[in-house]
Amino acid sequence: MATKVHMEALSPTMEEGQVVKWLKAEGDAVKNGDILAEIETDKATMELVARGDGTLRTILLTEGGTAPVGEVIAVIAGADEDISDLVGAGAKSKSDKESGDSGEAPSAPSNESDPGSAETVEAPAAAPAADGSRVKASPLARRLAEDAGVDLGSLEGSGPGGRIVKRDVEAARDAAPSTAAPAASGAPAPRPWSDAGAAEGHDEVKVSQMRKTIARRLTESLAPVPHFFLTMDVDMGRVVDARKRVNALVEGSGDKVSFNDFVLKATAAALARHPECNAAWHGDHIKRFHHVHMGVAVAVDDGLITPVVKHADRKGLVQISREVKEMAGRAREKKLKPDEYTGATFSVSNLGMFGIHEFTAIINPPEAGILAVGGVEDTPVAVDGQVVIRPRMRVTMSCDHRVIDGAQGSRFLRTLKAMLEEPAAILV
């Protein structure tokens, strides 16, 4: 019985995925639970597993290709089983998508066994061989052969029933010397250098799944969410001293606490005292959480991701520091699990290490607030009528006005300021 391999929803917010690498090739034996491919989601690179036994008969989505959740991207079946209906359906789906009429995909399907009830669509015609016979080749093999200029009729297939598969085309392509002229690829020949100056132009950078999701989420946030912003200056003199003492205490363990760890701990403690800010908008009701899960914005190559420190108000500075460093490292490698970057009740974004003095951040719905943190800077201030130099930090809270009013946000920031200006208050 044939099994359609769908693009699965591998993260809670995933709408489409990109094939990073196929770990099985056409013609390979597959068992239920085997890892078929690595899929780039909007947050991480995840593994797509097989949901049936048999042979990977055809791959419909090449490496680097994207497909919406629910689309069939491969077929697993018996070596001699007729899959023409399924292959044809996959080809039709791809054609429809390219023409802008992709239809509506299921929201979160899994790979499922199919007894052959898919709509009947004529399979792609086999290419003619040099002797006039028909060549049996997979759709992926045909595409690769066309791109590489390989004559399918000259190949011997290693797939089921002598079918030409991906590895056959790749072997022929790698064995053949490259003699194609630059114009054969369809790309324009390089323009010669001129003393008059370099030619004008631009680079087109492919948008990653993460960047697509960031664009969509920010649009969903800034447009409908009524933001307002509250900014406050904080004297960080005592945090500077406390950080030195804490790091001296943990020096032997290899741990090192940052200013951001103090900000996270103080923010979590302040949210526990102000549940009206540790909340989320849900249309006809507001959720005020009994727990504080802190989202920590981390810059990665493709954009931004927010690992979540669960129950941050109950954890010490060193534990928070360890969790943030560990999750930030795996975030940059795209190895975070979905439950490690979802469920935040409030977020912090710190650009102080980049020399940023002050900025505003966009709320990550359904959270009702996010704190933007600038750098700790030596600043001249008036103290008892005298100008002195003090380490100061500026924080800006973005508030969802549907959930948080100005006075509520101000009270939260006042508590946060008091905790940072007297770190011992965090323990009270």
C-alpha positions as CSV (number, residue, x, y, z in Angstrom):
1,M,0.0,0.0,0.0
2,A,1.5,3.3,-1.1
3,T,2.3,6.0,1.5
4,K,2.2,9.7,0.6
5,V,4.9,11.7,2.3
6,H,3.4,15.1,3.3
7,M,5.2,18.2,4.3
8,E,4.3,18.0,8.0
9,A,3.8,20.8,10.4
10,L,7.0,20.4,12.4
11,S,6.6,23.5,14.5
12,P,3.4,25.1,16.0
13,T,3.6,28.2,13.7
14,M,4.9,26.4,10.5
15,E,3.0,27.1,7.3
16,E,5.5,25.8,4.8
17,G,8.8,24.0,4.9
18,Q,12.0,23.8,2.9
19,V,13.9,20.6,2.2
20,V,17.5,21.1,3.4
21,K,18.6,17.5,2.6
22,W,17.1,14.2,1.6
23,L,18.7,11.5,3.8
24,K,17.1,8.8,1.7
25,A,17.5,8.5,-2.1
26,E,15.0,7.3,-4.6
27,G,15.1,3.5,-4.7
28,D,16.2,3.2,-1.0
29,A,14.4,0.8,1.3
30,V,12.4,2.7,4.0
31,K,10.9,1.5,7.3
32,N,8.3,3.2,9.4
33,G,10.1,5.7,11.6
34,D,13.2,6.1,9.4
35,I,14.4,9.7,9.0
36,L,13.7,10.7,5.4
37,A,14.8,14.4,5.2
38,E,15.9,17.4,7.1
39,I,13.3,20.2,6.9
40,E,13.8,23.8,7.7
41,T,10.8,25.3,9.5
42,D,10.2,28.9,10.5
43,K,12.3,28.3,13.7
44,A,14.6,25.3,13.4
45,T,15.8,22.4,11.2
46,M,13.7,19.3,12.0
47,E,13.6,15.7,11.0
48,L,10.9,14.3,8.7
49,V,10.2,10.6,9.4
50,A,8.6,8.0,7.3
51,R,5.0,6.8,8.1
52,G,5.1,3.6,6.2
53,D,7.3,0.8,4.9
54,G,8.5,0.1,1.4
55,T,10.8,1.8,-1.2
56,L,11.2,5.6,-1.6
57,R,9.8,5.4,-5.1
58,T,9.8,9.1,-6.0
59,I,10.9,12.5,-4.6
60,L,8.6,15.3,-5.8
61,L,10.4,18.2,-4.0
62,T,14.2,18.7,-4.5
63,E,16.6,19.9,-2.0
64,G,16.2,23.6,-1.5
65,G,12.6,23.5,-2.6
66,T,9.7,24.7,-0.4
67,A,6.2,23.4,-0.1
68,P,3.2,24.3,2.1
69,V,2.1,22.1,5.0
70,G,0.1,19.3,3.7
71,E,1.6,19.0,0.2
72,V,2.8,15.6,-1.0
73,I,6.6,15.7,-1.4
74,A,7.5,12.1,-2.0
75,V,5.9,8.6,-2.3
76,I,6.8,5.4,-0.5
77,A,5.5,2.2,-2.1
78,G,6.3,-1.4,-3.0
79,A,9.0,-1.9,-5.6
80,D,6.5,-3.0,-8.3
81,E,3.4,-1.0,-7.1
82,D,1.7,1.3,-9.6
83,I,2.0,4.9,-8.3
84,S,1.2,6.8,-11.4
85,D,-1.9,8.3,-9.8
86,L,0.1,9.6,-6.9
87,V,3.0,10.9,-9.0
88,G,0.6,12.6,-11.3
89,A,-1.2,14.2,-8.4
90,G,2.1,15.5,-7.0
91,A,2.9,17.0,-10.4
92,K,-0.5,18.6,-10.7
93,S,-0.1,20.1,-7.2
94,K,3.2,21.6,-8.2
95,S,1.8,23.0,-11.4
96,D,-1.1,24.5,-9.7
97,K,1.1,26.2,-7.1
98,E,3.3,27.7,-9.8
99,S,0.2,29.1,-11.6
100,G,-1.0,30.7,-8.3
101,D,-3.9,28.2,-7.8
102,S,-2.5,26.0,-5.1
103,G,-5.8,25.5,-3.2
104,E,-6.1,25.2,0.5
105,A,-3.7,22.8,2.3
106,P,-4.6,20.9,5.5
107,S,-3.2,22.7,8.5
108,A,-1.3,19.8,10.1
109,P,-1.5,16.5,8.4
110,S,0.9,13.6,8.8
111,N,2.2,11.2,6.2
112,E,-0.6,8.7,5.7
113,S,-1.1,5.4,3.9
114,D,-3.1,5.8,0.7
115,P,-4.8,2.8,-0.9
116,G,-4.8,4.5,-4.3
117,S,-7.8,6.7,-3.9
118,A,-6.0,9.9,-4.9
119,E,-7.5,11.8,-7.9
120,T,-6.5,10.2,-11.2
121,V,-4.1,12.4,-13.1
122,E,-2.1,11.2,-16.0
123,A,1.5,10.6,-15.0
124,P,4.3,12.5,-16.9
125,A,5.1,10.8,-20.1
126,A,8.3,8.8,-20.3
127,A,11.1,10.3,-22.3
128,P,11.9,8.4,-25.6
129,A,15.2,6.5,-25.8
130,A,17.5,6.7,-28.7
131,D,16.1,3.4,-30.1
132,G,12.5,4.7,-29.9
133,S,11.6,2.9,-26.7
134,R,10.2,4.6,-23.6
135,V,12.6,5.5,-20.7
136,K,11.3,4.8,-17.2
137,A,12.6,7.6,-14.9
138,S,11.3,9.4,-11.8
139,P,10.1,13.0,-12.0
140,L,13.1,14.2,-9.9
141,A,15.5,12.3,-12.2
142,R,13.9,14.0,-15.3
143,R,14.3,17.4,-13.8
144,L,17.9,16.8,-12.8
145,A,18.7,15.4,-16.2
146,E,17.2,18.4,-18.0
147,D,19.1,20.8,-15.8
148,A,22.4,18.9,-16.3
149,G,21.9,18.2,-20.0
150,V,22.1,14.4,-19.4
151,D,20.4,12.1,-22.0
152,L,18.1,9.8,-20.1
153,G,18.2,7.4,-23.0
154,S,21.9,6.7,-22.5
155,L,21.5,5.7,-18.8
156,E,20.8,2.4,-17.1
157,G,18.4,2.7,-14.2
158,S,19.3,1.3,-10.8
159,G,15.8,1.8,-9.4
160,P,12.9,-0.7,-9.1
161,G,12.3,-2.3,-12.5
162,G,15.3,-0.6,-14.1
163,R,13.8,2.9,-13.4
164,I,16.3,5.8,-13.6
165,V,16.5,7.6,-10.3
166,K,18.3,10.6,-8.9
167,R,21.6,8.8,-8.2
168,D,21.8,7.6,-11.8
169,V,21.6,11.1,-13.2
170,E,24.0,12.5,-10.6
171,A,26.5,9.8,-11.4
172,A,26.3,10.6,-15.2
173,R,26.5,14.3,-14.5
174,D,29.6,14.0,-12.3
175,A,31.3,11.7,-14.8
176,A,30.8,13.9,-17.8
177,P,33.2,16.8,-18.5
178,S,31.8,20.2,-18.3
179,T,31.8,21.7,-21.9
180,A,28.7,23.8,-21.8
181,A,29.2,27.4,-22.8
182,P,28.1,30.0,-20.2
183,A,25.2,31.0,-22.4
184,A,23.7,27.5,-22.3
185,S,22.6,27.9,-18.7
186,G,20.4,30.8,-19.6
187,A,22.5,33.2,-17.5
188,P,23.9,36.3,-19.1
189,A,27.7,36.4,-19.8
190,P,29.7,38.4,-17.3
191,R,29.9,42.1,-18.3
192,P,33.5,43.2,-18.9
193,W,35.1,45.6,-16.5
194,S,35.2,49.1,-17.6
195,D,37.3,52.0,-16.4
196,A,34.1,54.0,-16.4
197,G,33.1,52.2,-13.2
198,A,31.5,48.9,-12.1
199,A,28.2,47.8,-13.7
200,E,25.1,48.6,-11.7
201,G,23.1,45.6,-10.4
202,H,21.9,43.8,-7.3
203,D,21.9,40.5,-5.6
204,E,18.8,38.5,-4.9
205,V,18.9,36.7,-1.5
206,K,16.6,33.8,-1.1
207,V,14.2,34.4,1.9
208,S,14.5,31.7,4.5
209,Q,11.5,30.1,6.3
210,M,12.5,32.0,9.5
211,R,12.7,35.4,7.7
212,K,9.3,34.7,6.0
213,T,7.7,34.0,9.4
214,I,9.4,37.1,11.0
215,A,7.9,39.3,8.2
216,R,4.4,37.8,8.7
217,R,4.5,37.9,12.5
218,L,5.7,41.5,12.6
219,T,3.0,42.6,10.2
220,E,0.4,40.7,12.3
221,S,1.7,42.5,15.4
222,L,2.4,46.1,14.4
223,A,-0.7,46.5,12.3
224,P,-3.5,45.3,14.6
225,V,-1.8,45.6,18.0
226,P,-2.1,49.2,19.5
227,H,1.4,49.7,20.7
228,F,2.5,52.4,23.1
229,F,5.9,52.9,24.6
230,L,7.3,53.7,28.1
231,T,11.0,54.6,28.6
232,M,12.9,54.8,31.8
233,D,16.5,55.4,32.8
234,V,18.1,53.0,35.4
235,D,21.2,53.6,37.5
236,M,23.1,50.4,37.2
237,G,25.9,51.2,39.7
238,R,24.8,48.5,42.2
239,V,24.3,45.9,39.5
240,V,27.8,46.6,38.3
241,D,29.1,45.9,41.8
242,A,26.8,42.9,42.3
243,R,27.8,41.3,39.1
244,K,31.5,41.5,40.0
245,R,30.8,39.8,43.4
246,V,28.6,37.1,41.8
247,N,31.1,36.3,39.1
248,A,33.9,36.1,41.8
249,L,31.8,33.6,43.7
250,V,31.2,31.3,40.7
251,E,34.6,31.8,39.0
252,G,35.6,28.2,39.7
253,S,32.5,26.7,38.0
254,G,33.2,28.4,34.7
255,D,29.9,30.4,34.9
256,K,29.8,34.1,34.2
257,V,26.7,36.3,34.8
258,S,25.9,39.1,32.4
259,F,24.0,42.4,32.8
260,N,21.3,40.8,30.7
261,D,20.9,38.0,33.3
262,F,20.3,40.6,36.0
263,V,17.7,42.3,33.7
264,L,15.9,38.9,33.0
265,K,15.8,38.0,36.7
266,A,14.6,41.5,37.7
267,T,12.0,41.6,34.9
268,A,10.7,38.2,35.9
269,A,10.4,39.2,39.6
270,A,8.7,42.4,38.7
271,L,6.2,40.6,36.4
272,A,5.3,38.2,39.3
273,R,4.3,41.4,41.3
274,H,2.4,42.9,38.4
275,P,0.4,40.1,36.7
276,E,-1.6,42.7,34.7
277,C,1.6,43.0,32.6
278,N,2.3,39.3,32.5
279,A,-0.7,38.7,30.3
280,A,-2.0,38.0,26.8
281,W,-4.9,39.3,24.7
282,H,-7.4,36.6,23.5
283,G,-10.2,38.6,21.9
284,D,-13.0,38.2,24.4
285,H,-10.8,37.8,27.4
286,I,-7.4,38.5,28.8
287,K,-5.2,35.8,30.3
288,R,-3.2,36.8,33.4
289,F,-0.6,34.1,33.9
290,H,0.4,32.6,37.3
291,H,3.8,31.7,35.9
292,V,6.5,33.8,34.3
293,H,8.0,32.4,31.2
294,M,10.6,34.8,29.8
295,G,11.3,35.0,26.0
296,V,14.9,36.0,25.3
297,A,15.5,37.5,21.8
298,V,18.5,35.8,20.2
299,A,20.0,37.0,16.9
300,V,20.7,34.2,14.4
301,D,22.0,34.2,10.8
302,D,18.4,34.3,9.4
303,G,16.9,36.7,11.8
304,L,15.6,36.3,15.3
305,I,14.3,33.6,17.6
306,T,13.2,33.8,21.3
307,P,14.2,30.8,23.5
308,V,12.0,30.7,26.6
309,V,13.3,30.5,30.2
310,K,10.4,28.8,32.0
311,H,9.5,29.9,35.5
312,A,12.3,32.5,35.4
313,D,11.0,34.2,38.5
314,R,11.8,31.1,40.5
315,K,15.3,30.6,39.2
316,G,18.6,32.1,40.3
317,L,21.0,34.3,38.3
318,V,23.4,31.5,37.5
319,Q,20.7,29.1,36.4
320,I,19.1,31.7,34.1
321,S,22.6,32.5,32.7
322,R,23.3,28.8,32.0
323,E,19.9,28.2,30.3
324,V,20.2,31.3,28.1
325,K,23.7,30.5,26.9
326,E,22.8,26.8,26.2
327,M,19.6,27.6,24.3
328,A,21.1,30.5,22.4
329,G,23.9,28.2,21.2
330,R,21.4,25.6,20.0
331,A,19.2,28.3,18.5
332,R,22.1,29.5,16.3
333,E,22.5,25.8,15.2
334,K,18.7,25.5,14.5
335,K,18.4,22.7,17.0
336,L,15.8,24.1,19.4
337,K,12.8,22.0,20.2
338,P,9.3,23.7,19.6
339,D,8.6,23.7,23.4
340,E,11.8,25.7,23.9
341,Y,10.8,28.7,21.8
342,T,7.0,28.8,22.5
343,G,4.9,29.7,25.5
344,A,6.6,33.0,26.6
345,T,4.4,35.3,28.7
346,F,6.7,38.3,28.2
347,S,9.9,39.0,26.2
348,V,13.2,40.9,26.6
349,S,15.3,42.2,23.6
350,N,18.8,43.5,24.5
351,L,20.9,45.3,21.9
352,G,23.2,47.0,24.5
353,M,26.1,44.7,23.4
354,F,25.9,46.3,20.0
355,G,26.4,49.8,21.3
356,I,22.7,50.7,21.1
357,H,21.6,53.4,23.5
358,E,17.8,53.1,23.1
359,F,15.3,51.4,20.8
360,T,11.7,50.1,20.7
361,A,10.8,46.5,20.1
362,I,7.7,45.0,18.5
363,I,5.4,42.9,20.6
364,N,5.3,39.2,19.9
365,P,1.5,38.3,20.1
366,P,-0.3,37.2,22.1
367,E,2.1,38.5,24.7
368,A,1.1,42.0,25.9
369,G,4.6,43.5,26.3
370,I,8.3,43.4,25.5
371,L,11.2,45.2,27.1
372,A,13.9,46.8,24.8
373,V,17.2,47.1,26.7
374,G,20.0,49.5,25.7
375,G,23.6,49.4,26.8
376,V,25.1,50.3,30.2
377,E,26.9,53.6,29.6
378,D,28.8,56.0,31.7
379,T,26.6,59.1,31.8
380,P,26.9,62.5,33.5
381,V,24.0,63.0,35.9
382,A,23.1,65.4,38.7
383,V,23.4,63.9,42.2
384,D,22.8,66.2,45.2
385,G,23.4,69.2,43.0
386,Q,26.7,67.8,41.7
387,V,27.4,66.4,38.2
388,V,28.8,62.9,38.6
389,I,29.5,60.0,36.2
390,R,27.2,57.0,36.7
391,P,26.6,53.7,34.7
392,R,23.1,54.2,33.3
393,M,20.9,52.0,31.2
394,R,17.7,53.0,29.3
395,V,14.8,50.5,28.9
396,T,11.7,50.9,26.8
397,M,8.6,48.8,27.4
398,S,6.3,48.2,24.4
399,C,2.7,47.7,25.6
400,D,-0.4,46.3,24.0
401,H,-2.9,49.0,25.0
402,R,-5.7,46.4,24.9
403,V,-4.2,44.7,27.9
404,I,-1.9,47.2,29.6
405,D,-2.8,50.8,30.4
406,G,-0.2,53.5,30.9
407,A,-0.4,53.6,34.7
408,Q,-0.1,49.8,34.9
409,G,3.0,49.7,32.6
410,S,4.5,52.6,34.6
411,R,4.1,50.8,37.9
412,F,5.8,47.7,36.5
413,L,8.7,49.8,35.2
414,R,9.0,51.5,38.6
415,T,9.3,48.1,40.3
416,L,11.8,46.9,37.8
417,K,13.9,50.1,38.2
418,A,13.9,49.7,42.0
419,M,15.1,46.1,41.7
420,L,17.9,46.9,39.4
421,E,19.0,49.9,41.5
422,E,18.9,47.7,44.6
423,P,19.5,44.1,43.4
424,A,18.8,42.8,46.9
425,A,15.2,43.8,46.3
426,I,14.9,40.8,43.9
427,L,15.2,38.5,46.8
428,V,12.5,40.1,48.9
